Amino acid sequence: MRLFCFAAQILLAAALPAIAAPSATAEGERGMVVSAQHEASEAGRRILEAGGNAVDAAVAVGYALAVVDPCCGNIGGGGFMLVHRADGRDSVINFRETAPYAATPGMFLDAAGNLSRERSLYGYLAVGVPGTVMGLDHALSKYGRLGRAAVMAPAIALARDGFVLGEADAAIIAARADRLAKDPEAARIFLRADGSAYRAGDRLVQPDLATTLALIAERGPDAFYRGPIAAAVAAASWQGGMLTKEDFAAYTITEAPPISCAYRRYTILSAPPPSAGGTILCEMLNVLSGWDVAGSGFGSAMTVHRMAETMRHAYVDRNSLLGDPAFVANPLERLLSSEHAAAIRAAIDPDKATVSASLGPGIPPHERPETTHYSVADGDGNAVAVTYTLNGNFGAAVVAPGTGFLLNNEMDDFAAKPGAPNLFGLVQGRANAIMPGKRPLSSMTPTIVEQDGQPVLVLGSPGGPRITTAVLETLTGIIDFRLAPDQAVAMPRFHHQWLPDTLYYERGGLPAEVLAALAERGHRLAEQPPWGAVELIAIGPGRRLFGVNDPRRPAGAAAGY
């Protein structure tokens, strides 16, 4: 099948813009793990070799990333796990963080009603109740084969014995050294005794985190939510925060069917609210399905224009209508309807960019109202896509004494002040306003693509609101333009999110003639460094597994057997 061809020669190569070097691939028959850190990928591979299934391996990778990818892997955050079982059943485990019960809509506003960005990003006030531990344990107990001790052993060993930092690992920590230095516990763990950043070749040992992980392995989620770990975080939170032991004890996960849509010959599955990712991914694919995307040419001005305009309209809906389904009625049936897709297509001028200020809730066709990803598949037909996050790099940049793990700054994912941009520049409405116990709207888009009921692609990415467009472009690259998966992952990306009214593109990603044609259509263009990190598994005939690590994350790896 051409979908899984990794040949170096691509038929469209002559028409492609300059691209990043193809990412490394791995092959396997009985299991594959792809993550943003090679030690975590290897931990998952070992669990598969030991007889675990894809869920066992996914849980092992989730805990291992909390050790070896501290910027983004976590037990102090939350996320979503999409599970495809070998018997054909699909499900999404939602372990998104929740707002503390003392949270209020105006908690990040000063006396004049202005948003205090620092307070929503750093320190204990920025922290939501973490969900990762309960989410991973639920997945393991319901869908796994192995016990908690077995799947957590690799992470405990990595924390206890340490691991050697590579160039990319050290660079991630060094980039946030100034912020980590502001919290004594974070500085003690992630910086040298003299306050300088660790360098490549240094060994990072995390004994407090090893103790925390061992306690979870022994006692399960109760150790985290009703025991000494919750007590330690609650005690530390008195330093300007509002988390309590009662907030931890009240935390729950949910499980629901995935968002589903058809695109060309495939079925797309992804996360439902409180993630907006699956909804707007399918909304955008529904719009694109009405055009001959391949016929307009890969990377052409027309293709980029149509896709950017589709993104613009989808993000109006995302930012104004969607929220935690426990608090907001999400109009999914309408957003995913063929009628809504047709209305968006009709509103897109092929020769002119829409002015974002002319769009918004109530204006037809719209109505009113850091993260890491990893993919796992086994030889039995099980597949798992996990995206989880601390939100910003290193989250709130605080560690409760004795616990060893960083806490999220997920409260900034709410519309702290409706109409004001958040960390990622998203301008959101009241559907995502802060409420006690509410989960902030997410962009996480763990995705599985099926054909005839069998998974053929497992993928996702970090990147805030750019997650969904990275997944969209990877899928269209493979499905519409017949790119090999490693080429589709490496392709330069572009992104539009309605507001700000800017079409972003990766450095060197669009040829001069395409940029000129887009500018002539009225697009405001901004070149930026590369973003996202798509971690992808392609499943070929006979369940042959191909893993692709995004070259934007050189510390990552695909590991199969």
N, C-alpha and C positions, 0 to 999 in steps of 0.2 A: 504494500500500500504506500502510495506517495506521501501520505500524512506522516509517516514515520521514517522517511528516507533521510539519512544523515550524510548523503553524498556531498562532497565538497562543491560539486558543480550544480548551481541552481539555475533553472531555465530563465528566471527573470534577472539574473545577475547583471546583465548589461544595463538594465533600466533602474537598478537600485542606486540610492544615494550612498555616499561614503558611510560605512558602518563600523561598529566596534568589532574587534576580533571575535570569531565564533567562540562561545563558551565551551569549556571542557564537558564531555559527556561520559557517562558510565553505563554499562550494560549489565543486566542480570536476568535470571530466570525465576528465582524464588523470592526475591525481595529487593526493594530500592528505597533509599532515603535521600532526600535532597534538602539541605538546610544552609543557613548563612554562616555556619561555623563547622569546620571539618571534624573537630572532636565530637560534636553533637551528632553529626551524621554517622560517624563511626560507632557511637554508642547505640544508635538505633539499629544499625546493621548487625551488631553483635546480638541484640535482642531477637532479631529475626532469625539469625543462625541458631539461637538457643531454643527455637521452637515457638517464639512469640508470633502473634499475627500483627497486622498493620497498626492496630490500635495499641497493642503493647509497645510497639516501637515508637509510635507517636507520643505516648506518655513519657517514655524514656528520653526522647529528644526534647520534649518540653521542659523536663527537669534539668537536663544537661545544659540546655541553652541558658538557663538561669545562672549557671556557673560560668560558662565560657563566652557568653555573649551578653555581658551585663548591661550594655546600653539598651537592650531591646528584649532579650529573653528574660523571663521573669517568673517569680511566684508572687510578686507584689503588684501585679496588674491583672489583666483579664483578656478575653477574646472569644473566638468562635472555633468550633471543630465540626467540620462536615465529614460525615462517615458514610461511605458506601459499603454495604455488606455483601458478601459473596452470594447471599440468597436474593439479592436485588433490592433490598430495602435501603432507603436513604434517610438520613436524619441530621439535624444540626443541633449541637449542644451549645447553648448560649451561656458563657460564663463571664459576661461583660460586668465591669464594676458597677456599683451602685453608690448614689449620693448618701452621705450620712443623714441620720434622721434629724439632726440639728441644722441641716442645710436650708438656705432660703434663696429665693430668686435674686435678691440683691446683695448677696454675701460678698461679691467682689467689687462693689461700687463704693466710691467715697461719698462724703457728705454732699458733694455737688452732683452726684449721680454719674460720675465719670468712672470708667472701668479701670481698675488697678491690675494691669497685666502681670506684674511681678507676683502678686498674691495668688493669682490663678495658675501660675506656672511652677512656683518653687515653694518649698516648705510644706508643712503638714496640712495647711488649709486647702491645698490643691489636691489632696489625696482622696480618691474614692475607695470604697471597701473592695479589696482584691478578690477576684473570683477564680484565678488559675488553679489553685490547689483543689478546690471542690470540683471544678470542671474536669480536670485530668483524672481525679479519682473516680468520678461518676463514669467517665468513659471506660476506664480500666475495669471497674467492677461489673459494668453492664455488657461490654463488648470484648474485653481482653481475655487472654488465656492464662497469663502468668500472674503471680502475686505482686503486691506492692513492693516488697523487699527486693525482688529480682529486677524489676524495671527501674527502680530508683538507685540501685547499686552503682551504676556507672556515674551518675551525677554526684553521689556521695563521695566516691573515690576521687573524682576530679576536684571537688572542693577541698577534701581532706589532704590529698597529696599534692595538689596544685597541677597546673599545666603551663607549658612554655608558651609565652606570647609570641606570635608571629608579627611581622611588620604591620599587617592590617589590624590585628588585635590591639597592638600598642597604639596605633594611630587613633583608633576610636576613643580610647581612654584619654589620650593626650589632648584631643580636641575639646574635651570638657573638663580638663583638669582644674581650671579656675573655678568652675561652679562646684565641682566635687570638694574642693578645698574649703568651701564655706560651711560644710557639715562635718563635725569632728569624726563621726563614725564612718562616713563615706570616704573621708580623706585617709583614715587609718587603714581602710581595706584596699583602696584603689590607687593610692599614691605612696611613694617611698617615705621613709622616716623623715627625710629632709624636705618633704613637700613636692619633690620633683615627680614627673610622670615616669611610670615604668617604661622600659625600652624593650624592643624586640630581643628575645633571648632570655629575658627575665622570667622567673617562675612566679605565677600568681597563686598564692595559697589562701584559702578562705575558710578557716576553721569554724567560725561562727555559723556560716552557711551550712557547712557539713553537719554540725550539730542540729540545726533546724531541719534539714532534710532527713536526717536519721530519725528525728522525733516524729516527723510526718510518716515516714516509712513504717514506724512501729505502731503509731496510734491513729493514723489516718487523718482525715480532715478535722476531727475534733481537736487535735493538737494545735491546729492553726486557727480554728474559729471559736473554740471554747476553752482553750488552754493557755499555756504560758506565752505562746507567740502573740495571740490576740491581746493579752494583758500587756506585753511589752510595747506593742505598737500603740495601744490606747494610752499608756503612760507617757510615751514620747510625744504623742499628739497634743498633749496639754501645752506644748511649746507653740501656741498659736493656731492649733488645729481644732477639730471637733469630733474625730473618730473616737468611738467608745467600744468597750467590750460587747455591749448590747448590739451595736451595729454589726460586729463580726458574727455574733450568735444568730442574728436574724437573716444572714445572707443565704440566698438560695440560687440554684441554677435552674434553667428551663431547657426543654428539649422540644423541637418542633420540626415539621417537614421543611425541606429547603424551598427557596424560591426556584421556580422551574420555568423555562421557556424553550422554544424551538428556534434553532438558527441553522439555515440550510438543511443539512441532513442530520444534524446533531441535536441532542438535548443538553441544555446548560443548567446546571444546578449550582446554587450559591446561597449565601446567608440571608435570612429574612430580618426585618426589624427586630431588635434595635440597631442592626446594621442596615445602612442604606445601600451597601455595596451590591447585593444581589438584585435589589429592585431596580437600581438605575443601570446596572450592567444589562439586565434584560430589556429595560426600556430603550437603551441605546441600540442594542442588537435588533430589537423590533423595528426601530426606525431604519437602520442600515439594511435590513432584509428587503426593503422595498426598492433598493437601488442595485444596479449592477456594479458593486464596489470594485470587483476585479477588473471590469471593463474600463473603469476610469484610470487605472494604472497605479501600481504601488508607489507611494511617495509623491504622487503628482499633486499639483496645486488643487485640482478639483477634489481628489480623495481627501486630502488634509482638510480642505475647507468644509466639505460635507461632514466629516467626522467631528471637527471642532465645533461646528454649529449644532450638531447632535448633542455633544457634550454640554454646550451652553444651555440648551433647553432642559436637558436631564437634571442639571445641577440647580436650576430654578425649582424644580419639583423636590429634589433632595433637601434643599436648604429651607424650604418654606412649609412642606407638608409632612415630612416623616419624623417619627420620634419613637420612644419606648411604647410598644403596644399596650402595656399595662396602664398607660396614662393618655395615649393619643390614638384616635381612630385613623389608621393609615389607609388611604384610599388605593390599596394595591390593585384591586380589580380594574379600576379605571386607568391607573398609571401603566398597567401591563396590557391594556387592551389594544387591539389592532386599530381601533378608531383613534385613540390618542396618538399612536405612532404615525398614522396617516396625517393627522392634524399638524404634527410637528414637521413632517416632511413638506407639507404644503406651505408651512410658514417660512421655510428655508429658501432664500434666494440663492441660486447657484452662482451668481455673479457679485454678490454683495454680502459683507459680514453684517450680522445684526448688531445693533447698539444695545449693550446689556441693560442700560438704563431704561430701554423701551420694553423690557421684559420684567415679569414679576408676578407674584400671586395676584390673581384677579384679572390678569391681562391674557386673553386667549392666545394659545391653547391651554393656559395654566389657570388653576383655580386657587382660591385662598386656602388658607389652612384651617513613638517610633516603634516602632512596630517591627515584628519579624514574621516571616512566613516559612513553613516547611511542609513538604509533601512526602507521603509514605504510601507504598503499595506492596502487597505480598503476592506470592504465586498462586494463592487460592482465590483471588478475585476481590479481596478487600482493598479499599483505598481510603486514605484519610488526607484531608487538607486542613491545616491549622494556621490561623493567623491570630497572634496575640500581641499585646502591647503594654508598654509603660506610658504611652503617648509620645511625649518628647524624648529625645535622647537622654537616658538615665533618669527619666521620669521627673519626679519632684526633687531629685538629687539629695534625698535624705534616707538614712538607714536608722531604724530604731535600735538603740544599743543592745547588743547581744544577739540580734536576729540574723545579721549578715546579708540581708537582701534589700535592694532598693525599692522604694515605693513609687507608685504611679503619680502623674499629675493629670489624671483623667477628668477632673472637674473642669478643666479648660475646654473639653470637648462639648460641654453644654454651651448654649447661647447665654453666656454670662450677662450679656446685655444685648437683647435682640437688635439686630441691625449693625452691631459692631463686630469687626473681624476677630477671629480667634487666632491661635498660634499658626494655623495653616492658611490664614487669610479668608476662611469661609465666613460669609455673612449669612447668619441663620435667623430663623423666626421663633415664635413663641412655642411651637410644637416641641422644641428642644430646650425650653427654659428649665432652669434648675428647680427640682422638687425633691423633698425627702424620699429616699428609697428608689428614686428613678434612675434608670440607666441612660447615660448620654448616648446620643446618636453616633454611630460609628461609620467609617468607610471601609472596614475590613471586608474583603471579598474572596474568602476561600472558595475555590471553584473546582467542580468535577464536570467534565464533558463526557457524555455517554453516547453510544451508538448501539441501537438495538438492545438497550438495557445493560450494556457492558461499558465500564469506564475506559476511555481512550486517552484522556488528558487529566492530570491532577496539577493544579497550579494556584498561585496567589502571589502577593507581594506586600512589602511594607510601603509607606509613603504618604500617610494621611489621605487627603482627598484624591491624591494621584494614584492611589492603589487601584481604584476601579478602572481608570483609563489605561493603566499599564496592563491590566488583565485584558481589557477590551482590545488593545492593539496587538497583544500577543495572540489572542484567539483569531482575530481577523487576518493576521499575518499567516497563520497556519491554515485556516479554513478557506479564506478567500484568495490568498496570494500563493498558496501552496509552498510556503517556505518550510524548510526543515525546522524542527522545534528549536535547535540551538541557535539558528539564525534569527528566528522570530523573537527569542528572548534577548538577543544581543542588539536588535534593531534600535536606533535612536527613537526617543519618545517625544510626544507633544501632549499638551494638556490645556483644557479650558474648563473653568468652574463657575461661569457666569460672572461673578464678581470676585476680584477685580476684573475689569473688561480687558483681559490680556490673554493672548495665545502664547503659552510658554513652549519652548522647544529646547532639547538638549544641545549642548555645545557641538557645533559642526554637524548637526543632524539633518538639516535641510539645505539643499543646494541653493545658491544665490538666485537662480531663476525662479525657483519655487517661492522663496521668501519675497521676491519682487512681485510675483503674481498674487500672493496672499495680501501683501501690503496694498496693492492696487484694489483689491476687493474691500479694503477697509479694516483689516485685522491689525490690532496693536500687538506687536511682536516683542518677545523678550527671550534672549538666549540665557540658559542657565546650566550649571554643572549637572552631570547625570544624576538621576534619582531612581528610587525603587530598587527592587531586587527580586525578580521573578524566579521562584524555585519550582521547577516543572518536572513532572514525570509523564512520558508518553508510553502508552501500552499498545504494543503492536500485535500482529497475529501470533497465536499460540501463547499469548500473555507475556511476550518478550518485553522486558522493562528497559526503558532508556531514561536516564536521569540527566537533567541539565541544571547546572548552577549558573546564576547570572554573573557575568564577568565584572559587574559593578560591585560585587562582594567577593573580593579575592580570598577572604578567609573561609569562604564557604566551600562545600564539596558535595558531589553526588557519590553515594556509596551503595553498591549493589553486590549481589552474589547469586 
